[in-house]
């Protein structure tokens, strides 16, 4: 019941509320990005979603126009703008994914959506059942230092999440995400 109906209802309520509350901040961020270099405000990237279906993943643009699409392990190749450093450090760049949640592409909690070239991770998630879930804004692997994990370890956390999915586990992950966001910011 929770997995198929309640979780989606909670996603819609939380994402809608967050968008209303955060709309002034999001408007300000959009304005600064636009004024910084005149490029697009939103970064759209193909990602792999539930059941392996592709979708358009949204973020506030934090990189210079023309920066290549790379995995989190290749982040040294990114050309991040000065304002982009701030919104990445505070995870504000992720707020656009609230629209992905409302569209049904994503959930508040679930495995992070991989880029299509991460074929090994996608295969591992298919094998452990995690690919059957909507990808999440946050997840069990994220609160356990996602960027520093191998794909095998990420997939193990994702599979564990898929097998333990419950309201209580989602609340635990959300609370750990809030704690994670207050830690020392990553350097890019």
Secondary structure, DSSP 8 states (H G I E B T S, - for coil): -IIIIIHHHHHHHHHHHHHHHHHHHHHHHHHHHHHHHSS-SEEEEEEE-GGG-EEEEEEE--B-TT-----GGGGGG--B-HHHHHHHHTTGGGGGHHHHHHHTSEEEES-----TT-HHHHHHHHHHTGGGS-EEEE-TTGGGTGGGS-HHHHHHHHHHHHHH--HHHHHHHHHHHHHHHTS-----
